[in-house]
């Protein structure tokens, strides 16, 4: 398979097991009563009756160049329903129970997920026209695991019975050439659950009955050795029209395999940006990527011994989390406090900021990328020099104030209280209309498109980017935002000045 798959699998594993078992890692916890939310492909009969999805569709663009094959890896979980049985006193049989207490764990019924992979290599020449369809399946089965008094030794007191149900699926792959001289192709990859299971009686409204026949967390890894995939988020200019009409349903493709690589694509049910990666500081899988590793580890360490016993008996992966946190060295926990990644190196060759306008002390802004306290403070910059402290240094800290407080910024930062937008000078008090850009804005920003706002400050970060702090007209919390210094931030190209309120910028101004 493609070499970049191994790197991409680290991210794919986080997707595959997202929400698998959540803190406090006990089956009895309410948040663990409703599971399997992402990438669930249910049987067609259930999809038709309940509005869930039986298939996911990926469309992407690629340039074959020297590639002669496509590597495909479908990954998903198959549900194995686990029950607990206790050995009867005379040793002649077993009885199903809701709980089995042991010295180191408490065993309860639970749905485990077994990872499944479907791998294939297909010559690109076989994907033209109707393309190619691969059928696959997972058989039903029953396994029994004895439970002993002390781990793997001692008297047998019970057993775990795991049952899996048959499921079937198919992968359809097809390509078509794009018009133009670039030799690019559009690839369509469809994953579909084709299991013939049909709910009967009480199963007709029970989602739990459909899950053993479903593909859980389904996602695709696609490799093109010798060729390249095009970013669907930021394609080349010539490919934008083709990218806009690609249909991606219940999944989204991004470049993977590490920064700088474009021969691996990850199509996942969770929307990611190109080249996603797992933080190097992460100590291991915690199965709850919506939480912060540090907070999650601290909470897990604070569980009582009884709670840890219940977690260890819930699932082997939950037991692994408990053991991971219990054995975590202090230096590993220290690394979870945070890391600075976006602060680019500042050199003497850094471009100077735009022409300065009127400034006043204390117009800086708290920067989430500011280095932590404890390093020497830099000298105050001379007029005309970049308003950025040297690498590794931080702003001075006054008594009784945290390092991130705006009151700590005593620099006179030139050129940060005004900016020219569409030929008009915008500064504190200016009236503007919000026009957030679609590509880099989140849903909250887009909801504000067309709304009027008042500029509270014009700020510049350590990378030299200009940000406009605003309060939205009609916001009942605007006064509170001003008191706390918590504003919404937009770039200059995401606002329109109100021509009735702003004066035109002087010629040659910022």
N, C-alpha and C positions, 0 to 999 in steps of 0.2 A: 504494500500500500504506500501512498504518498508519504514522504518523510515528515512533512508538516503535520500529519494527523496526530502525532503524539502530543505536540504542543497544544493543538486545538482540543484534544480530549480533556485536558485539564479544565478548560472552560466548559466543555460539554458535560463533564461530570457534575459541575455545579448546577447546570440546568436540569440534568436528568434527575438529580436528587433534591431539587429545590422543594421545600415543604414536605419532604419524605417523613420526617419526624421533627416536631418543633419543640423548643424549650417549653416546659421543663422536662421534655423527653419521656413523658409517661403516657401510656395508652389512655389513662383515665382523664388526662387534661382535656378540657373542652376544645381547645384549638386542634387537637389531634383526632377529633371525632369526624371531621370532614376533610378528607385528603384528596390527593390526585387532582390538582387544579390545572396544571399546565401540560399542553400537548397530549391530551387524552383523546384517542381515536376509538370511539365506541362502535359496536356492531351496527350495521345499517338499520336493523329493525328498531333499535333503541334510538338512533339518531332521528329517524323519521317521526317517532312518537313523542320525543322529548326535546327536540331542537338542538341537541348536541351534534358534534361533527364526526363523521366517519372517515374523512380524508383531509389531507393538507396538500397544498399545491405550492411548489416553488418554481418561479421563473427568474432566470438570471442570464447575463450576457457573458460570453467568453471569446477569447481569441486563441485558436488552436496553436498557431505558430508551429513549434516542432512536436506538439503532442499528438499521439496516435491512439490514446485510450483515456477513458474516464474511470476513476476509482470512486466507488460508492460504498458508504457505510451507514446503514440505518441502525440506530440505537434506540432502545426503549426498555421499559420494565414490564415483566409479566407478573401479575399478582399471584402469590402463593398464600392461600388462606390457612392460617395456623390455628389449630385448636389445642387445648391442653387436657391430658387425661391423667388420672391418678390410678395407681395400682391398687386393686382391692386388697383388703387385709390378708386373705388367704393366698394371694399371689396367683390366682387362677384367671384373672381377667383385668379389664380396665374400665373406668367410668369417666365420662367427660365432666370437667369441672370448670368453674369460672376463675379459679385462682389456685395457684400452687406455691406455697411459701417455702423458700429454701434459705439457707444461712446467708448466701451472698446475693440473692435475687428473688424477685417475685414474678412468676410466670403467669401471663394472661393471654387470652385469644388476641390475635393481631394479624393484620395483612402485611406480609413481607413482600418486597419487590426484588425479583431476580433479573439481573441485567441480561438482555438479549442483543445480539448483533447479527445483522444480515450484511454480508460483504460480497461485492462482486467487482470484477474488472470488465469493462465493455469497450471494444474498439469503437472509436468515434464514427467510423464508417457504418456501423450497424444501427446508429441512432437517427439516421435520416428517414424521412417519410413517416411511416407509422411508428418507427422507433422499436423499442424492445420492452417487454413486460416480464417481470420475474415474480413468480408466486413463492410464498414461503409460509411456514406454519410452525406452531409450537404445540406439542402434544399434551394431552392431559396426563396426570400422574398423581401418585400418592407416595409420600416418604414418611418414615417414622424414625424419630431420634430419641433414644433413651435418655432419661434424666436421672442422674445419680445424686446421692446425698451430698457428696463433696466433689464438685466439679466432674471430672471424668472417672472418678473412682468411687468406691463405696456401694452401698445398697441401692438398687434401682427403685425409685419411688414414683416415677411417672414417665410420661413420654410426650413429645411434641409431634403432632400429626399435621403435615402440610399437604394441601390438595391444590392442584392447578387444573385449570380447564383449557380445553383445546381452543386455540384461536388461529385465524388465518388472515393473511394480508397479501398485498401485491405492491410492487414498485414499477411505475411506468416511466420510461425515459425516452425523450424525443428531442431532436434539434431541428432548427430551420435556419437558413442563412439570412443575415441582415442585408438589406440593400446597401450598395456603396462599395468603395474600393478596399475596405479594411479587412475583409475576410472573416468577420466576426459571426458568431452564431448565437441564437437564442435557445437556451436549454430549458425544457419543461420537465420537472420531476414531480410525480404525484405519488403519494403514499396513501394507501386505502386499506381500511379494515374490511375484509370480506367474509368475516365469520358468519356462519349460518344460524347462530343461536337466536332463539326467539323467546321472549319472556312469557311465562305462563302463570296464571293465578296471581298469587301475592307478589311475584317478581315483576309484574307489569308496571308498578310504580316505584320499585326499589332500585335506586342507582347502584347500591352495593352489589346487587345480583349481576349487573352488567359489567362491573369492573374486571372480574377474572377473564372476561372475553375481550378486553380492551388492550390497546397499546398505550402504555403510560409514559408520558414525557418524551414522546417520539420526536426525533430530530435527525437531520441528515448531515453527514460530512461528505463533501465532494472534493476530489483531487484531480488535478490536470497537470501531470508531470510534463514539463517542457512547454506548457502554455500558460495562460493567465486568465483569471476571472476579472471582470470589471466591477468596481464598487457600484452598488445600487444606491448608496447614499450620496456619493459624489462622483458620478461617472465622468469620463472625458466629455468635452463639449459635443463632439460628433456623435456620441452615443446617448445623449440625454433624451432625444425623442423616443428612441427604442426603450430606454429604461422606464420612461413615464408610462408606457402602455403594458409593461410587464404585470402580470397578475400573481400576487403572492397572497395566499389565503391560509390563515391560521398558522402562519410561519413567516419568518423574515430572514433573508440571506445576508451575511456579512463576510468580509474578508477575514480569514483566521490564519492560524499557523505562525503567529509572531509578526511584529512590525517589520515592514519591508518585504513581506512575502505576499504573493498574489496568486499562488497556485493551489490554495486551499480555501474552500468556502464552507461556512457553517450556517445551516438553515435551521433556526430554532424557533420554538413557540413563544419565546420571550424576546422582545425587541432589544437588540444590542447595537453598539456602534462598531465600525470596522476595527479589526485587530483587538478584540477584548482580551483581557488577561486577568489571571488571579493574582492578587497582591502577594509579593514575595514574603511579606511578613506573616501571612495567614498560617497558623500552626497546623491546620488540617481541616477536613470537612466538618462543618457544624450543621449542615443541612437546613440552614435558615439564612440565606443570603440577604434577606431584607433587614437583618439585624447587623449591628457593628460587632466585629469579633471580640473587641475588648469587653464591651458590656456583656455580651453573651457568655464569655468565659468567666467573668466575675460572678455573674448570676449562677452559672452552673457550679462554680466552686462553693457557692453559699448554700447549695441544697443540703438538706439533712441526710443522714445516713440511710434513713428509711426511704426517702425520696430517691436516693441513688440506687437502692436495691430495686425499686420499682422500675426505674429507667433501664437498669441493666437487664431486667427480665422482659422489657417491652420488645427490644429488637437488638440484634448484635451490633448494628451501627450506632444505636443510642448508647450501648455499653462502651463502644469505642470512644465516643465523645466524653463520657464520664472519666474513663481512664486517661484520655488525653489531657483533660484539664487538671485532674488530680496529680499528674506527673509533670506538669508544665514547669520548667525552670523559671526563676524570677527574670532572667535576662530575656527569655522569650516573651513573657508577659509584658516586659518593658517595651518591646518593639511594637506592641499593639497600640501604644498610645497615639501613633500617627506618624506619617512620613510626608516630607515635602517633595513633590515630584514636578510641579509645574513652574517652579522658579528658575527661569533660564539664567545662564551665566551672564553677569554684568561685566563688561570690559570698557576700556577707555575708548574703544571704537564705536560704542553704542550711539545711534543717531540722536541728535539733540531734539528736545521737544519742540512743538510748534511755537511761534512767536508768543511771548507772554502777554497776558492781559492783567488787569488789576488783581492783586491778591491780598489776602489777609491771613494773619496767623491762625492756625488751628483749622485749616480747611481740608486736612487729610482725611483718609477713610480707613477703618479697620480692614486689614487684608488677611484672608484666611491662609495665605501662603507665607505670611511673615514668619521669620525664624523664631524659635522659642527663646525665652529670656535667658540671660546668663552670659551673653557674649558682649564684648565692648561696644560702646556706642560710637558711631562715626562722627567725624567733624561735620559741622554744618556746611552744605555745599555752597560754593561761591556763585554769585549771579552768573547765569548763562551756562552753568554746568547741568548735566542731567539730574533731575530731582529724585534720585534713587540711591539708597545706601549701598556701599560696596558689598560684594558677595560675602555671606556669612555673618553680616552685621545686622543690628536691629535698631529701632528707634529707642531713644532714652525712656526710662520708666520713672515716673514720679511716685512719691509716697502714697500708698493706699489705693493705687489704681492698677488694674490688670494691664498686661502688655498690649492687649488688643483694643483697649479703649481709645476712641478718637481723641480724647483729651491728651493722650500721650504724644500725639504727633505735633511737635513744636516747630516743624520745618516751615519756612516760607516757600511753598512749592510754586514755581512760576508756571503760568499758563494753565492753571487748573480750575479757574472759576468761570471761564467762558469757552465756548467752542462755536465755530461757524458751521451752520447747517443750511444748505440751500440758499447761501448768500446772506443769511441773517445771523446776527449774534445771539447766542442762547446762553443764558446764565441763570443764577438764582432768581426765582420769581417769574421767569419766562413762562408763557403759556404755550403748550405744544399739543400735538395730536399723536397718539401712539400708533406706529406702523410696524409691529414686530415681524421679523423675517421668518419665513416658514421653516427654513432648513435648520437653524440653530436655536429655535425657540421651543419651549415646552408648551403644554396645553394651557397652563395658566396665563402665559404671555399672549397666546393667540386669542383667548377669551377677551382680552383687553383691546384688541385691534379696533381702531376708530374712536377710542375713548379720549376725552380731553384730560390733560394732566398739568400739574404745576411743577416746574423744576426746582428742586431743593438744593442741589449741588452738582457741579461738574468736576469729576474726579479722574485721576490717572493712576493706573496700577503700576507695579514694578516692571511689567513688560512694556510699558509705554502706551497701553491701550486706554482710550478715553471711555468713561462710563458716566451716564447721566442719571442721577438719582431723582425720582419723581414721586409725588403723591397723586393718586387718581381722583379726579373731580367726583364729588358725591360719595367718597369713601367716609363712612361715619367714624372710622378710626384714624383719620388723617392727623389730628392733633396729637394722638397718642404716638403715632409713628414718628412725628417730629420730636417729641420729648425723648423717645428712646433711640432716635437715630436709625430707625429701621425703615428703609425705603425700598421701592422697586427700581431695578437698574436696567437701563437700555443703552444700546450703542447709538452713536450719532445717526447712523443710517436707518435706525428703527423709529425715528421721530420725524414729524413735520412741524416746523415752527408755525405759530399762529401769526399771520401777517398783520393782524390788527393790534398786536401787543408788542412785537419785537421790532427793534430798530435794525436797519440794514447794517451789515458789518462794514467797517472802514476798509478801503482798498489796501490789500496786503495784510489784513488782520488775520487772526487765528481762524 
